[in-house]
């Protein structure tokens, strides 16, 4: 079974983030919160697409830790948005 490398995952995420940056700038919708949120959605998609079968490589634990930290930041972004509405 083929095991994806960290370079493939990082390249896919980088391409997604560049696409998000270009699209939001082109549409005039860029904000740090929007960029982070869309990049985080991309990270979640990438982790699902490249999820290893069988034994996980060592770098996978760091990617899961990064995803957890991003969940915390995302929660803070949502919290700020809710406070701005209230």
C-alpha positions as CSV (number, residue, x, y, z in Angstrom):
1,X,0.0,0.0,0.0
2,X,1.3,3.5,-0.9
3,X,2.1,5.8,2.0
4,X,1.8,9.5,1.3
5,X,4.8,11.7,2.4
6,X,4.7,14.8,4.4
7,X,5.9,16.7,1.3
8,X,2.8,15.6,-0.7
9,X,0.5,16.7,2.1
10,X,2.3,20.1,2.6
11,X,2.3,20.7,-1.2
12,X,-1.4,20.1,-1.4
13,X,-2.1,22.3,1.5
14,X,0.1,25.1,0.1
15,X,-1.6,25.0,-3.2
16,X,-5.0,25.2,-1.5
17,X,-3.9,28.1,0.6
18,X,-2.6,30.0,-2.5
19,X,-5.8,29.3,-4.3
20,X,-7.8,30.6,-1.3
21,X,-5.6,33.7,-1.1
22,X,-6.0,34.5,-4.8
23,X,-9.7,33.9,-4.8
24,X,-10.4,36.0,-1.8
25,X,-8.2,38.8,-3.1
26,X,-9.7,38.6,-6.5
27,X,-13.2,38.8,-5.2
28,X,-12.4,41.5,-2.7
29,X,-13.4,39.4,0.2
30,X,-10.1,38.9,2.0
31,X,-9.9,39.0,5.7
32,X,-7.6,37.2,8.1
33,X,-10.6,35.3,9.6
34,X,-11.9,34.2,6.2
35,X,-8.5,33.2,5.0
36,X,-7.9,31.1,8.2
37,X,-11.3,29.5,8.0
38,X,-11.0,28.5,4.4
39,X,-7.4,27.3,4.9
40,X,-8.6,25.3,7.9
41,X,-11.4,23.7,5.8
42,X,-8.7,22.8,3.3
43,X,-6.5,21.3,6.0
44,X,-9.4,19.1,7.2
45,X,-10.0,17.9,3.6
46,X,-6.3,17.2,3.1
47,X,-6.1,15.2,6.3
48,X,-9.1,13.1,5.2
49,X,-7.7,12.6,1.7
50,X,-4.2,11.6,2.8
51,X,-5.2,9.7,6.0
52,X,-2.8,6.8,6.2
53,X,-4.1,3.3,6.2
54,X,-2.4,0.9,8.6
55,X,0.4,2.2,10.7
56,X,0.7,6.0,10.9
57,X,4.0,7.7,10.0
58,X,5.7,9.8,12.7
59,X,4.8,13.1,11.1
60,X,1.1,12.3,11.2
61,X,0.9,12.9,14.9
62,X,2.3,16.4,14.4
63,X,-0.3,17.1,11.7
64,X,-3.1,15.9,14.1
65,X,-1.7,18.2,16.8
66,X,-1.7,21.1,14.3
67,X,-5.3,20.3,13.4
68,X,-6.2,20.4,17.1
69,X,-4.6,23.8,17.6
70,X,-6.4,25.1,14.5
71,X,-9.7,23.8,16.0
72,X,-9.0,26.0,19.0
73,X,-8.2,29.0,16.9
74,X,-11.4,28.4,14.8
75,X,-13.4,28.2,18.0
76,X,-12.0,31.6,19.0
77,X,-12.9,33.1,15.5
78,X,-16.4,31.8,15.9
79,X,-16.6,33.2,19.4
80,X,-15.6,36.6,18.2
81,X,-18.1,36.5,15.3
82,X,-20.9,35.6,17.7
83,X,-20.0,38.4,20.1
84,X,-20.0,40.9,17.2
85,X,-23.6,39.8,16.3
86,X,-24.8,40.0,19.9
